[in-house]
Amino acid sequence: MESPVVVIVVAVIAVSLAAVLLTRLVRSRLVLGTTEDQTTYRILHTTSLASPELRAGLAAGADKAVRHLRELLATPALALTDGEGVVTWDGAGANVHVHDVRRHAARALDGNTDVLGPAVVECDRLDCPVRHAVAAPLTTDDRVEGALIAYTSARPSAGLVRAVEEVARFVSGQLELAEFDRERAKLAEAEIRALRAQISPHFIYNALGAIASYVRTDPEHARELLLEFADFTRYSFRRHGDFTTLAEELRSIERYLTLEKARFGDRLSVTLRVAPEVLAVAVPFLCLQPLVENAVRHGLEGRSDPGNITIIAEDAGNEALISIDDDGVGMDPELARRLLAGDPAGDRVGLGNVDERLRAVFGDEYGLVIETAHGAGTKVSLRVPKYRPGVHAN
């Protein structure tokens, strides 16, 4: 007869093994799921792989996306054309059929789905894997951009025809997003050009005048100011990148303030307080310069006594808090509201432009906040997330 200790040990081992097996089974079910779950995951994963390639546009991304699209449809071959010729082909039969894609896509390029048989596809080989095809149009804004042609060995079923049309709609949607990205980039560049046009005439005239005043009395200082001016304009008129680091933006502002101090002398007092943790934060290019220029112009011009400007950049966990505060003449809060709405009233530089770009990049909750009143100065504040997908300093 077995001892009670042995029985207990055997029982514990059995329970432990059962627990391990049950845990593995549960984990397997959670990870793998049902066959339908696995199929859904595969489709979603394949779609996610094709999406970023198509967002680059048909000409740039088709070569990498076509393999994933063919995997979605599980056909022997698939081609994409932009209407001018073959963009790319993936699968069997390229050496025989690739030159006929334009002809196969003819009706699709007119905006109609087309099912093609052996008489049109034309393959002389007895074992040819490509004898039939389904061609569907790729459209953006009711304009046909190209065609997707899925090739098969047997007559395509109604289900496959619908699947090809759905994949074509998916590709069309990504192409529309690609077009949107291009237009948004053009708009951002246009906004920056408009901002430069607002800043440059006023500032360049005054800066060069201040430098000229030192040429005879203090040539070395004039030389230093000229170098600061060159660095400032080089940064402000650079041709690449929608974003920069907060450190680079503040360095440019320091150059700007050095030039303005040459003009105003002791009448301009600047306090700069920046937390080192936020220096690497990415911000839209030229998002702070207009705010500082406004503070200088409306904090000093038109008054004989000194003016004070305070620039603060603080660490706030996942965000950077930035403010530009002047003790100038202030303005009507209603005017501030209109300026943020894009009203060009007054001579405030670029407030609506900066507010719109911040909201476009980070969301509506990240626009400018203006605190002001007549005779009470103006404080402009903004928040910037430390990290946002797609936002990187160039």
KOLPALUM-996454 format. One record per residue (C-alpha): residue in one letter; x, y, z. Coordinates in steps of 0.02 Angstrom, whole numbers, plus 50000, padded with zeros to 5 digits. Layout:
BEGIN
AXYZ...
END
This chain:
BEGIN
M500005000050000E500695016949950S501095029250087P500005044950106V501515055750062V501745047249893V499895048949855I499935067449896V501475070349789V500695061249641A499105071349661V500065087749666I501035083049508A499425078249418V498575094549467S500115104449413L500185095949243A498325098749219A498545117249262V499985118949139L499005110449000L497465121049035T498505137049037R499305132548870L497615128448796V496855144748855R498345154748792S498275145748626R496445149948607L496755168048655V498215170048536L497625159848388G495735160948409T494565152348288T494925149548105E493855164748066D494845175048190Q496485169648110T495825174047937T495255191147997Y496925194448079R497855189147921I496805200847813L497005215547932H498885212447948T499125211347759T498085227047734S499135236347863L500715231547767A500035238247603S499335254547673P500935264547705E501625259847535L500055265747445R500065281747548A501655286247454G500635286447292L500385273847153A502015277547062A503075277147220G502265263347321A501505250947199D503055239947184K503025236247371A501135235747394V500695224047249R501325208447337H500205211747487L498715215347375R498965198947282E499055189947450L497385197647498L496565190747340A497555174547332T497705175347143P499145168947034A499565186546975L499085204647001A499525220546909L499325239046943T499315252146807D499255271046821G498405273346653E499995277146560G500765259946571V501145245846691V501625251846862T502025234546929W501645215946913D501755202347044G501575183647018A501615171546872G501555175846687A502455192446689N503545187846540V501995183846436H500675196146491V501515211446563H501495220546397D499615217846379V499095225746544R498625242246464R497455233146344H496735222546486A496395238346588A495515247846448R493735246746516A494305248846696L495195264946647D493505270946584G492815267846758N492025250546738T492435233746816D492845221246678V492925202046680L494115195546547G494165178146470P495495168046378A495065176546214V495645193146285V497005187446404E497745176246267C498935163046331D499665149846213R500365138446348L499285123246396D499795124846579C499655143846584P499175149946760V498445165946688R496925164046574H495615175346653A495655192246738V494605204646836A495035222946808A494355236446925P494615255346918L495625265147046T494765281947074T495075297647175D493805311747180D492815303747038R494395303446932V495115286946870E496945285846923G497305268346861A496725250346870L496985234646974I496965218446873A496895201546963Y497355186746851T496705168946877S496865151946794A494995148246802R493465158646769P493295170546917S491825168047034A490605181847079G491415182147251L493135185447178V492445199347068R491715207747223A493355205047317V494355213247177E493165228047179E493345229747368V495235229047360A495185242047221R494115253147334F495385250847474V496815255647357S495815270547294G495545276347473Q497405275547509L497775285147350E496555298647404L497455299747570A499105300947476E498385315347375F497775323347535D499515321747611R500275330147459E499025344347464R499275346547651A501155347547625K500895360647489L499735370447603A500975369747747E502355376147632A501205389947569E500795394947748I502645395847792R502985406247636A501575417947686L502295419247860R504025423047793A503285436547682Q502485444547835I504035443847941S505435447747821P505095465447754H504785473347924F506205464648014I507525465147877Y507325483947854N507525487448041A508935474848066L509985481647924G509685499247987A510295494448160I511845485848089A512235500947980S512205512248133Y513685502848207V514765501748050R515775517448091T515625518348281D515915499848321P516415489648167E516725473648265H514985474148340A514265477748168R515165462248103E514455451448245L512705458048211L512905454448026L513375436348063E511865434748178F510775441948040A511485429447914D511165414748031F509415420748070T508925422747887R509745406147840Y508655397347969S507065406947928F507205404047741R507805386047741R506965375247610H506695358747699G505725352147847D504025356047923F504695353648099T506185358848202T506725356548382L506245368948516A508105371848543E508355377248361E506815388348365L507405396848525R509165399048456S508445408048306I507395418848422E508975423248520R509765429348359Y508205439448321L508215447348495T510075451348481L509705461248323E508205469848403K509235474448556A510475482948439R509015493848385F508145496848552G509645496348669D509175496948854R507335499148809L507195480448778S507325468648925V507175449848894T506975435749019L507215418148951R506835402949059V506925385948975A506915368549052P508275357448975E507025342948964V506015351548827L507425357148712A507275341648602V505385343148580A504845344348397V503825359848352P503155366848188F504465377148098L504315395948136C502935393548265L503735404548400Q504615418048298P502995427248251L502445427248434V504085434848491E504075447648350N502325453048402A502905454748582V504355465948529R503345476648410H501885479248526G502875478848686L504095492448636E503645502048480G502675517748513R503285519648693S504815528348767D505005518448928P505795501048935G504815485748887N504965468248958I504755451648869T504745434948958I504945418448864I504635402548965A504705384348910E504255372149049D504215353349067A502455346949105G502565328049097N502025322948923E501975340848861A503015356548848L502185372748904I502795388248813S502305406448841I502845423448774D502325437848887D502545456548856D502035471648959G501555482048808V499945490748758G498895474948748M497355473848638D495495471148639P495125452748678E493875452648535L495265457748416A496315443348483R494875431448447R494725438048269L496595436548239L496565418248291A495115415648173G496205421848029D495615440048020P497095450347956A496525465548056G497905475548136D499765472748112R499985457448220V501085445148127G500505427548090L499475423448246G498105414848146N499405405948040V500315398748193D498685394048279E498055384848125R499675375148101L499745369748284R497945363348277A498245354548111V499765345348179F499285341548359G497385343548367D496165357348412E496615356848596Y498365362948554G497975380148482L498615396848545V497895404748703I497965423748712E497745433348875T497655452148846A496735468348877H497025486648837G498525492848937A498825475849016G500095468248897T499885451748805K500295433848851V500245420548716S500335402448775L500395385648689R500605367348734V501595354948630P501595336048658K503335329048682Y502945315048561R501685313748420P501755300348282G502345307948118V503055323648201H504955323548192A506215337548182N507085338248012
END
